[in-house]
Amino acid sequence: MSVWIQRRADAEVAAQTATSQGPLAGLRLAVKDNVDVAGVPTTAGCPEFAYDPAQDAAAVAALKAAGAVVVGKTNLDQFATGLVGTRTPYGAVSNALRPEFISGGSSSGSAVAVATDEVDIAIGTDTAGSGRIPAAFNGIVGIKPTVGVVSTAGVVPACRSYDCVTIFARDLAVADRAMGVMAADAPARSWPADIRLAAPPQPVVAVFTELPELDAVWRGAFERTVAALKERGATIVAIDPTPFLAAARLLYNGALVAERYEAVGGFVDAHPESTDPTVASIIRAARDLPAHQLVADLAELERLRVLAMAGMADADVLLVPTAPFHPTIAEVAADPIGVNSRLGTYTNFCNLFDLCAVAVPAGTAGDAQFGVTVIGRTFEDAVAMDVAALVMDGEPPESAWPLSVAPVHDLVVFGAHLRGQPLEYQLIELGARWAGSVRTAPRYRLAVLDTIPPKPGVTRQPEGEPGVSVRGERWLLSPAALGRFLSALPAPMQLGSVELDNGSRATAFGCDAGAAASGKDISEYGDWRAALRAGAI
């Protein structure tokens, strides 16, 4: 099992993890060897290609600054060209649980290092599924963010337009923390002001009407996963896979592969003896493609993307089996191109359509680890994370990594917009995320306004006048969502600043003093729900 290309001594790693500081303090980190670590040669799976980087890749630097400790550089399909983990002069990487089977690639060593507990987190890359296929085969989590939200500076390119830096971990919470750290450091792409920050409590999950190439046993495992999601409250809708699968074929069967030649084709031509034969055949095939074919394929890709997104229009996410089957190392050796192509059936289209994805384990299919991928729209990474959590254990996470990097505004509510109350749906439709209970400073009064449904009137008392601490709930919204919410707010409701009991301030519901005075004062309860239980509302 050739997991490592370079690895530090255990004692050295242990000493550094014991003294590391930061939000990721003590976490052991593996780095795929097409990603730079200062002072360690980057080989991209080809010894003759190696160079000595003077500085860390942006993603590595961010994780190290947060306390993660680099253990070493991991094996990969050469030049990140493959989904199998066998196209490497350092030896094929075996599956963590079944040595005769492939690990998946191209981020093979990174995934297996996590699965075997040699590290806690690992950096991978993903162009066609390299950060998802190995996660599925080894029973771990792989997060592939929206293209560009994690910097690829210091990464040997495979296809520059579609490359992503990814993270592996054994559980979703650790992967979430690490991805948040990487995304916070100099992203190559800015987050828009209008994004959804959460999945609805009962998400609509799309699945394909047909699942070509899927092994019969794996089909059963996928159906069980879908059934479990339905039991947890998800609504399942079936959509046409045609545009997705057509785009998946474009990645290697069309001119888009020209980007692979642009990245390393000159080296491959100059060093034919140093390149894996299968890798060389893929890269060289792109050398003489005419420019007009690339333009035509990009136009076709956009046409397919429009069709695919129209198909997903009524769904929050798309759920697919991460891989259609699990081949042995011998099966890949016998048919390296054909097996690899089949493996990319449900992964290749993702980056081409600029989608985000979270690959999670979903039990077993026979003796194999089985995994599914939750795919979200561009910048809806938080939505995908929520549904991935639902797949794994049914519990939505309290937070998700995009909240630490995307533009977010607080909104504190006190009555009809509380969770479980009649107007909560308005926040859910805006993609708002519930962020817990809060209390105001003891300077406010709470009244019931004569509206349908009843709404709270929260007013700040003048200095010296008696007030109470009012219980509310914090929600998080994108700037555009907050603007839409404010524009639709009926009189006498208004948004303003409220002082919380910890001394901080937040945007919150309020109303003018005159309207509050005409309502029924329920300040003695200090809590809308308590007043409801007492029959005061």
KETI-316625 format. One record per residue: x, y, z of N, C-alpha, C in turn. Coordinates in steps of 0.001 Angstrom, whole numbers, plus 500000, padded with zeros to 6 digits. Layout:
N
XYZXYZXYZ ...
This chain:
537
500856498814500000500000500000500000500893501237500000 501194501774498815502141502877498677501449504215498902 501111504487500166500348505696500492501210506941500408 502443506847500879503285508027501046504367508121499977 504653509343499557505831509623498743506942510167499626 506603511073500538507535511553501562506777511597502885 507431511132503961506761511114505260507749511472506356 507321512336507286508166512732508411508158511655509480 509162511677510325509257510705511417508121510920512417 507610509824512950506488509901513892506819510768515100 508027510631515619508408511387516815508408512889516537 508872513260515361508903514676514989507489515236514863 506610514454514242505213514886514094504542514989515456 504771513995516319504149513986517645504578515192518467 505858515540518398506354516684519163505719517979518678 505527518108517374504964519339516846503471519430517130 502756518312517034501316518358517312501047518685518780 501954518274519665501750518533521095501843520010521435 502535520778520597502734522198520903502014523129519929 501294522568518966500628523408517971499462524167518605 499120525287518012498045526130518528497148526581517393 495884526851517731494942527324516739493716526433516689 492753526780515844491501526016515779491663524585515301 492777524287514626493042522923514171494231522322514919 494525522836516100495693522400516868495686520889517064 496812520282516758496983518859516992496517517960515877 495850518514514864495392517675513762496554517358512825 496678516084512497497731515630511581497220515751510143 498058516321509281497653516671507917498526515956506892 497886515304505929498580514777504757498277515685503569 499236515799502662499088516693501514499352515913500237 498414515926499347498582515286498039499787515896497334 500577515056496692501865515546496195501798516259494846 500684516888494567500638517918493526500333519280494147 500456519346495467500199520564496239501472520898497010 501934522142496906503241522515497445503279522571498970 504344521994499526504734522188500921506166522702500898 506391523859501473507709524490501411508783523546501928 509873523428501174510993522613501589510884521143501269 509756520726500691509539519324500322509287519262498824 510010518438498080509796518387496632508352518042496276 507832518713495262506528518388494695506767517553493447 506240516325493417506490515428492288505301515291491340 504089515554491812502868515291491032502828513840490550 503474512956491310503484511545490936504481511208489854 505457512089489619506470511864488581507804512366489105 508730511491489493510005511928490099510789512903489230 510777512698487920511544513568487034510952514968486924 509692515117487265509028516419487212509313517248488462 509838516641489497509922517250490827510612518617490823 510103519490491688510712520793491928510598521099493414 511396522044493895511434522389495318510730523719495543 509495523704496073508766524955496278509347525770497425 509384527072497238509912527955498282508860528292499329 507600528110498998506548528425499959505417527420499846 504604527371500888503455526478500916502393526941499929 501643525978499395500411526316498689499496527066499645 498609527890499104497734528704499949496923527849500916 496410526724500449495600525861501319496439525261502439 497650524850502121498544524285503141498908525351504166 499239526533503702499607527620504614498469527932505579 497246527938505078496098528245505929495915527187507011 496012525921506637495829524845507608496956524832508638 498175525074508202499300525122509139499156526288510105 498733527436509601498550528601510470497479528350511524 496529527456511211495455527128512153495844526000513107 497083525493512997497566524499513946497744523104513417 497320522832512178497513521496511620499002521252511359 499407520000511498500816519627511359500969518677510175 501811519066509226502018518250508034502797516996508391 502229515844508051502892514554508266503729514176507051 503216514485505844503979514155504654503173514368503391 503761513946502258503156514083500935502679512704500467 501491512672499875500870511396499550500871511095498058 500781509804497777500787509270496425499509509661495684 499582509613494354498447510028493529498590509456492141 497482509422491409497577509158489975498390510287489359 499377509918488569500341510878488033499648512066487367 500108513260487742499561514529487246498053514626487490 497597513950488547496174513958488926495289513540487759 495776512589486974495056512125485787494569510700486029 493412510578486638492846509255486890491970509243488115 491091508255488186490209508056489328490487506725490013 491678506165489772491923504786490185492982504626491278 494006505483491289495069505358492278496143504350491913 496200503957490642497195502963490205498191503518489195 497972504716488689498830505285487636499968506074488255 500864505376488905501928506041489644503172505171489706 504351505778489528505589504998489645505918504615491084 505211505181492046505469504872493446504691503650493931 503961503016493036503203501828493377501732502135493590 500872501246493111499429501432493252499044501521494721 498090502389495008497585502537496374496369501617496526 496464500685497458495378499745497691494298500368498553 493107499819498456492003500226499299492349499975500766 491844500846501641492174500746503073491640499473503706 490547498919503177489914497754503800490032496478502968 490199496634501662490266495464500776491465495637499844 492619495081500228493873495384499527493891495040498048 493071494100497612493087493740496196492283494717495346 491567495624495996490749496609495298491448497965495273 491030498821494331491664500131494201491241501056495343 492083502033495589491780503077496574490893504153496000 490877504257494667490286505424494022491330506513493899 491153507379492931492129508429492719491457509694492191 492190510716491862493643510628491912494214510873493307 493351511317494241493831511638495597493892510381496456 494567509374495947494540508036496540495210507979497906 496469508412497991497193508339499260496564509186500346 496044510364499970495421511242500967494215510569501609 493358509946500795492162509300501329492518508116502209 493458507296501776493811506106502552494522506495503851 495331507536503826495991507994505057494962508400506110 493869509011505673492799509365506604492053508120507062 491715507239506124490925506051506452491648505123507413 492976505084507344493765504205508221494242504913509476 493767506133509706494067506916510910495542507284511018 496225507366509897497597507884509930497590509400510037 496515510020509590496328511457509733494859511720510060 494576512943510479493196513340510787492504513983509598 493252514738508819492723515413507635493742515303506520 493267515429505284494199515374504155493691516249503038 494620516931502395494317517730501209494317516815499997 493262516950499179493227516332497870492958517404496834 492854516998495593492369517891494553491286517154493788 490469517916493062489343517323492361489098518098491079 489187517380489969488841517933488663487658517166488073 487740515835488196486692514971487644486103514033488687 486516514194489944486014513319491001487086512839491947 488296513375491827489429512885492608489318513152494101 488449514074494503488235514312495926486993513623496447 486331512836495585485085512169495979485165510653495836 485660510162494707485767508710494491486590508037495595 487784508548495950488542507883497023487839507940498374 487065508998498615486299509076499856485299507932499920 484593507707498831483578506649498802484191505274499007 485285504985498322485878503655498387486512503349499743 486845504397500501487518504185501784486670504556502993 485405504863502776484475505082503870484707506346504670 485112507433503990485375508701504682484608509832504003 484776511040504526484114512235503995485064512983503066 484536513475501964485306514331501070484487515550500681 484993516741500953484278517977500589484952518605499374 484161518791498316484620519489497116483831520788497012 484440521909497301483699523170497328483387523679495929 482601524723495881482383525456494633483741525851494050 483872525731492756485145526034492089485605527446492454 486847527559492905487452528866493130487327529429494519 486515528823495409486392529410496741487561529020497635 488349528036497233489629527737497872490711527972496826 491695528742497176492749529093496229493498527853495754 493809527806494453494647526742493907496093527211493713 496455528334494298497853528789494231498747527752494878 499786527334494162500687526313494684500244524900494376 499289524738493465498805523420493044499212523193491592 499815522049491294500126521707489907498795521531489171 498541522287488127497223522222487485497010520916486728 495755520487486715495330519403485839494512520024484707 493383520623485063492600521464484148492296522735484913 492976523808484607492930525021485438491506525517485681 490651525421484682489303525980484804488421525212485781 488811523965486085487914523106486848488551522520488107 489816522785488346490498522212489510489967522787490816 489828521941491824489442522358493173490373521714494189 490666522427495259491326521840496420490245521286497336 490419520051497796489410519381498609490006518944499944 489125518471500820489578517989502128488947516636502418 489719515749503043489230514459503531489298514437505053 488328513769505671488357513518507112487462512317507387 487582511782508606486743510625508929485328511026509323 485114512265509711483761512701510030483512514084509453 482240514409509328481839515639508638482243516887509407 482187516836510742482487518027511539483951518452511381 484866517496511385486288517828511235486559518341509816 485969517696508829486135518164507454485598519585507294 484481519857507937483869521192507892484822522242508461 485423521966509609486346522922510228487533523202509320 488094522155508753489274522328507913488944523081506625 487813522766506027487431523462504804487201524946505074 486601525263506213486394526665506566487695527424506673 488714526784507223490032527419507344490631527656505953 490578526652505083491155526812503752490421527882502953 489092527908503060488312528853502268488459530289502749 488814530456504019488948531808504563490228532488504116 491153531727503570492459532281503228492549532554501727 492421533825501353492653534288499981491969533439498928 490623533358498955489955532612497890490179533267496540 490097532447495509490282532975494165488986533548493606 487924533466494381486608533864493892485796534414495051 485124535523494855484360536150495921482960535541496022 482459535453497234481116534957497452480098536036497089 479010535671496432477985536662496100477163537038497323 476400538112497192475590538600498312474272537853498455 473944537015497467472650536336497474472867534830497423 473056534210498586473209532760498659472320532223499774 472004530948499673471286530294500760472291529764501773 472018529966503030472942529584504099472520528309504808 471420527704504390470957526483505028469994525755504107 469923524446504285468871523669503637467602523776504471 466450523675503860465221523663504657465164522406505523 464381522426506594464306521253507479463876519979506760 463055520132505740462614518986504939463008519246503487 464250518988503151464756519362501827464141518527500711 464142519110499530463751518385498326465036517864497675 465125516565497533466335515920497036466040515281495684 466773515691494658466617515114493327467463513862493189 466942512872492503467701511687492108467438511453490627 468335510750489975468169510499488545467111509417488297 466370509591487208465373508583486832466040507281486397 467253507394485905468011506216485492469412506314486071 470006505159486379471348505120486965472229504174486147 472667504613484970473494503747484127474827503422484780 475351502274484437476649501770484892476651501342486359 475538501497487070475525501194488498475377499693488712 476313499129489468476274497721489837474973497406490577 474432496200490365473135495839490956473150495912492480 474224495440493104474312495491494565474401496937495037 475138497754494297475271499160494652473956499909494437 473175499464493473471862500066493251470986499876494490 471040498685495068470285498424496288470730499315497433 472053499516497554472569500385498617472102501819498418 472077502284497158471621503642496891470137503782497217 469350502796496843467908502849497124467643502881498621 468451502167499397468294502201500861468619503586501406 469634504217500847470003505570501286468892506554500980 468317506461499796467221507350499418466023507125500329 465720505857500632464592505547501511464809506121502909 466053506036503401466355506584504729466185508091504748 466607508763503682466417510207503603464934510568503619 464162509790502920462719510045502889462115509893504278 462566508877505025462073508681506387462449509855507288 463538510539506983463983511678507786463336512983507349 462398512916506445461635514099506089461913514687504731 462894514157504009463196514696502683462115514304501685 461879515176500733461013514865499595461901514475498427 461625513347497807462455512848496714461760513112495387 462485513725494458461958513951493111462926513353492098 462390512825491027463224512207489994463411513172488830 464649513267488345464946514176487234465717513430486149 465711513993484973466360513401483802467884513533483918 468624512430483836470085512525483947470783512907482654 470048512994481546470683513123480230471700514264480136 471358515511480512472360516578480349473568516405481264 473373515848482446474486515626483368475467514602482790 474922513494482314475777512421481816476437512809480492 475747513601479689476355514074478438477539514980478732 477418515835479747478535516701480128479687515878480684 479368514848481459480419513992482008481272513398480901 480649513008479805481405512436478689482248513483477976 481808514742478007482558515806477339483947516015477934 484098515714479239485350516049479920486546515371479267 486389514117478873487515513408478272487293513044476807 486050512996476362485779512610474987485721513792474037 485903514989474570485872516186473732487153516981473870 487068518252473536488258519106473499488578519736474845 487717519566475876488023520157477179489319519585477757 489677518390477336490896517765477828492145518522477364 491977519476476459493114520290476020493791520989477195 493039521274478244493637521936479408494678521052480073 494524519743479985495538518853480565496851518961479785 496754519089478481497991519250477711498637520590478021 497830521643478127498380522963478473499140522912479792 498657522113480747499263522071482075500619521375482073 500695520185481497501934519397481606502327518732480288 501645519082479206501922518410477945503349518569477462 503928519738477648505312519940477231506262519005477946 506069518818479238506907517896479990506710516467479500 505475516069479286505191514700478831505856514433477487 505784515390476578506418515213475273507932515093475403 508503515863476314509963515884476453510493514709477271 509640514056478061510078512966478945509150511762478799 509084511176477620508138510073477418508418508875478315 509678508657478646510031507502479478509653507701480933 509325508933481334509022509240482727507533509242483035 506724509100482013505284509264482184504572507924482107 503605507733483004502762506544482955502121506445481573 502141505283480945501637505176479568500183505613479405 499345505264480357497932505656480252497786507164480396 498503507729481364498469509177481556498970509890480308 500083509394479757500657510012478561499680509969477393 498965508849477239498037508735476110496896509736476231 496442509982477445495345510939477661495808512362477366 496984512699477884497478514071477733497891514356476298 498596513405475665499047513637474293497878513717473316 496797513007473618495643513024472709495066514420472563 495342515289473534494796516648473508495684517625472758 496873517194472374497850518133471814497399518760470504 496778518001469644496474518491468297494997518788468086 494248518939469171492833519278469040492689520696468483 491809520901467511491644522254466933490916523173467896 491257524438467853490645525427468748489150525516468539 488687525347467303487252525478467050486474524370467756 487106523201467948486411522132468651486235522488470127 487248523119470721487126523553472110486008524584472258 485938525541471334484880526544471387483514525883471261 483403524922470358482128524224470176481754523425471419 482732522780472039482444521980473234482063522859474417 482666524030474524482288524951475600480853525444475406 480484525698474160479100526100473880478133524963474207 478510523745473854477667522596474173477575522385475679 478675522596476380478664522460477837477694523460478465 477680524682477982476756525677478520475309525297478222 475061524771477042473700524326476711473262523223477670 474139522284477934473821521186478847473639521682480272 474443522673480661474322523211482024472955523852482235 472504524608481256471184525247481367470094524186481511 470178523133480725469189522056480815469249521365482168 470460521105482639470617520408483921470079521232485074 470377522522485080469909523372486178468395523558486126 467823523551484927466362523595484825465760522328485423 466421521200485211465944519956485795465999519956487308 466979520664487880467137520743489335466348521887489961 465603522628489162465008523885489621464145523719490863 463451522610490991462542522421492118463171521643493269 464463521377493192465152520602494220466180521462494935 466465521096496176467522521780496924468892521244496559 468999519925496339470271519288496009469990518108495086 471057517570494533471020516333493762471805515276494529 471260514074494623471943512962495286472283511907494247 473561511504494224474008510465493289474886509467494033 474960508217493528476004507331494041477350507913493627 478310507954494539479593508574494191480271507806493077 480263506489493175480847505641492132479853504541491785 479920504007490579478955502979490192479344501559490570 480602501340490924481074500009491323482479500161491877 483063499060492402484404499115492979485282498055492316 486148498459491391486981497488490683488215497067491473 488733495920491103490004495467491666491159496133490918 492332496055491517493533496567490856493767495818489545 493496494529489539493688493719488328492723494142487230 491489494457487588490512494893486580490930496219485946 491509497105486733491986498373486181493163498128485245 494065497233485637495216496930484784494778496354483445 493698495576483446493228494949482221492538495934481288 491908496971481835491175497941481025491276499321481675 492452499937481645492662501176482407491779502342481978 491526502490480701490717503609480222489231503342480461 488783502153480116487361501828480230486858501851481657 487619501260482578487204501234483980487182502647484547 488220503416484259488289504789484766487116505624484252 486779505458482977485670506212482396484360505878483092 484137504607483386482912504200484078482856504795485481 484004504858486154484036505407487512483603506867487551 483827507609486475483497509038486467482067509369486080 481225508350485955479844508573485484479120509640486285 479267509604487613478505510510488484479356511606489124 480587511753488617481454512805489163481926513804488107 482116513359486883482769514209485879482052515520485608 480727515524485689479971516728485307480024517823486361 480401517495487581480197518409488700480958519722488540 482253519657488326483043520878488187482764521583486867 482411520816485852482076521441484561480855522345484700 479915521961485577478719522767485812478899523738486974 480099523800487544480400524719488644479495524449489847 479414523181490242478607522779491378479508522421492556 478931522417493739479657521980494928479201520578495299 479984519875496105479635518493496407480240518058497736 479513517172498421479997516554499651479793515056499520 480890514312499524480840512851499450480883512282500861 479917511418501176479835510857502523479611509356502447 480071508618503467479805507178503508478334506913503768 477835505830503177476419505483503325476276503970503463 477062503403504376476958501968504627477818501154503680 477330499984503340478099499078502489477240498580501337 477938498114500310477304497444499176478008496100499037 477403495075499598478117493810499691479274493959500656 480480493633500206481674493772501043482346495126500877 481845495957499986482485497233499678481906498361500505 482742499358500784482233500612501314481389501278500236 480273501857500651479402502538499692479274503998500096 479300504869499126479173506296499409478270506995498425 477696508090498864476874508935497995477445510344498018 477064511113497027477487512512496961476267513411496906 476267514407497779475245515452497773475805516610496956 475124516952495883475596517984494960474686519201495066 475296520366495271474540521609495395474887522590494287 474052523588494139474307524626493146475535525456493527 475982526253492582477124527130492803476918527987494044 477868527945494964477877528704496212476808528245497218 476119527153496949475180526621497941475838525499498727 477096525705499077477872524715499812477250524402501175 476676525410501836476065525176503139474837524277503006 474090524432501935472918523582501699473362522136501513 474412521930500713474929520579500493475441519964501791 476091520770502623476581520265503907475429519800504797 474350520561504829473208520193505666472595518870505236 472414518695503931471809517452503461472775516286503636 474077516531503495475062515480503761474968515007505200 474774515943506124474597515573507524473336514738507707 472292515082506980471048514329507044471258512900506542 472063512740505512472379511405505003473103510584506063 474033511219506772474893510470507687474209510109508999 473517511057509613472954510730510929471626511421511220 471142512175510282469853512819510481469886514102511272 471059514521511773471151515729512590471811516849511795 471118517941511540471765519060510831472837519688511711 473965520078511147475011520709511954474593522091512435 475147522502513562474844523847514062475401524923513141 476494524600512488477116525570511597477570524843510337 478068525577509394478658525020508186479733525989507728 480783525448507114481980526250506858481724527522506031 480774527562505081480598528829504344480220530013505218 479650529760506391479247530875507252480443531689507731 481622531073507734482806531785508203483482532592507103 483027532430505859483704533116504752482756533908503855 481487533526503812480527534227502958479963535447503682 479427536443502954478799537600503612477525537164504335 477448537461505635476346536977506480475885538104507389 474573538210507601474009539182508540473161538465509584 473190538992510811472327538487511878470933539086511768 469955538313512211468605538831512426468049538146513665 467689538937514676467104538393515901465598538577515837 464868537484516070463407537502516029462858537141517399 461626537576517680461079537410519030459715536725519086 459034536546517942457669536047518038457278535106516919 456540535609515952455964534759514915457001534142513987 458246534646514006459308534078513175460205533116513952 459905532853515206460652531847515962460454530473515320 461366529561515609461222528210515062459915527585515546 459183527027514590457921526392514916456740527331514948 456984528626514750455907529608514775455424529903513342 454271530569513196453602530646511888454407531269510754 455333532188511049456052532888509976457494532415509812 457849531330510476459208530791510302459501530505508836 458483530074508093458682529700506690459282530839505869 458976532094506249459512533215505482461033533253505524 461599532909506668463053532867506796463629531652506082 462942530522506193463409529314505527463448529514504017 462422530164503475462390530401502025463516531309501563 464044532122502456465163533008502128466511532331502314 466504531053502705467761530345502927468449530740504210 467681531258505186468273531670506460468634530448507301 469589530633508189470047529537509043469817529885510507 469151529013511224468932529196512650470264529092513385 470521530040514290471823530089514957471705530130516472 470569529721517028470458529579518472469653530669519153 469464530477520450468691531422521261469586532536521784 468992533701521980469695534850522569468736535553523518 469275536452524329468449537311525171468944538741525025 468003539676525104468382541078525055468929541516526408 469553542665526409469874543317527683468553543642528400 468538543801529725467280544015530471466756545456530362 466553545892529113466137547282528875464968547363527906 464206546286527772463178546245526737461828545859527322 460771546161526571459419545714526882458922544875525709 458050543914526025457508543011525013455985543097525037 455404543349523869453952543453523753453465542558522620 452160542236522643451515541518521552450764542535520699 451093542619519422450423543545518526449152542921517973 448198543744517675446912543272517166447013543041515662 447687541952515287447888541600513875447505540136513689 447425539708512436447167538298512123448316537793511258 449102536832511762449061536304513123449614537330514107 449413537114515409449957538051516396451466538184516262 451961539412516390453396539658516275453884540373517530 455193540264517809455729540907519005456055542376518764 455840543168519749456295544554519730457387544708520773 458630544823520336459770544953521246460267546387521172 460292547051522315460731548453522357461755548639523464 462709549484523192463725549800524193463192550876525129 463409550689526419462946551641527415463931552804527576 463423553996527835464310555127528118465146554848529376 466260555524529469467136555377530632466337555619531917 466455554685532867465774554815534147464413554158534194 463826553821533036462527553154532998462730551639533139 461784550940533778461942549501533983461861548733532671 462698547724532551462700546869531366463017545441531742 462928544535530776463210543121531008464148542616529916 464696541442530152465473540751529132464521539856528345 464468540048527047463526539318526201464275538219525454 463693537024525505464299535898524787463947535973523310 464961535740522463464732535689521023465569534594520394 465588534560519081466406533605518335467182534332517255 468408533883517050469263534482516016469169533646514737 468964534325513636469018533710512320470108534406511512 470689533679510554471722534225509683471189534262508259 471370535397507590470893535587506224471979536217505373 471888535994504072472746536719503151472295538170503098 473164539091502676472752540502502582471522540704501702 471459540011500561470310540179499668469039539644500310 469147538514501024467970537949501690467447538902502768 468369539500503516467940540452504542467252541655503899 467779542114502758467163543235502060465759542899501585 465580541694501044464250541290500589463291541190501764 463799540677502871462967540534504063462514541914504550 463428542866504589463105544207505060462106544894504133 462282544709502823461396545393501870459962544886501960 459790543653502446458449543080502545457861543212503943 458565543907504842458117543976506236456921544917506373 455797544418506913454609545279507029454686546188508251 454056547325508163453932548219509328453045547523510368 453286547741511651454241548700512233455600548074512534 455861546868511947457129546212512230458272546974511560 459446546880512167460633547517511624461855546768512113 462952546931511381464214546347511812465113547446512346 465806547132513414466738548085514012467794547336514799 468564548056515564469621547464516360469106547167517765 469462545990518277469073545617519632470335545244520397 470352545596521697471480545257522556471212543908523215 472168543009523118472034541693523722472658541672525107 472371540610525857472817540574527256474321540402527394 475008540070526300476470539978526351477147541279525933 476355542322525725476901543621525356477016543859523864 476826542827523042476912542996521594475596543536521053 475597543915519779474394544432519144474103543613517891 472829543520517533472422542755516358471206543403515738 471013543150514444469788543589513778468632542755514302 467514543402514608466406542682515234465079543335514902 464019542572515153462670543095515034462396544121516131 461670545151515767461177546116516745459911546738516194 459382547718516885458250548468516357458240549846517023 457461550760516473457459552085517075456706552037518405 457042552981519276456506552964520640454994553089520662 454436553847519715452997554030519694452266552735519426 452754551958518456452127550682518136452248549720519310 453432549706519951453622548816521088452693549184522241 452490550476522463451634550929523573450189550503523380 449771550356522119448386549939521863448196548441521966 449302547689522093449221546241522226449150545813523683 449077544516523876448998543949525220450407543694525737 450751544268526876452093544091527430452230542696528038 453249541945527595453520540614528153454971540537528635 455510541695529044456906541754529463457197540829530638 456200540565531463456443539717532642456924538331532262 456577537895531048457005536558530618458421536596530024 458779537707529398460105537840528806460391536839527704 459364536180527190459563535074526261458234534827525553 458209534927524232456978534749523455456360533375523693 457194532333523681456651530987523864456075530801525271 456747531387526260456222531285527628454860531959527723 454704533086527038453413533767527037452362532935526311 452759532266525248451833531370524550451360530244525462 452319529633526162451962528517527055451028528981528170 451190530223528595450355530751529677449005531264529180 448802531233527868447545531718527314447447533219527239 448595533916527340448578535378527312448540535923525893 448708535058524913448673535482523505447493534783522814 
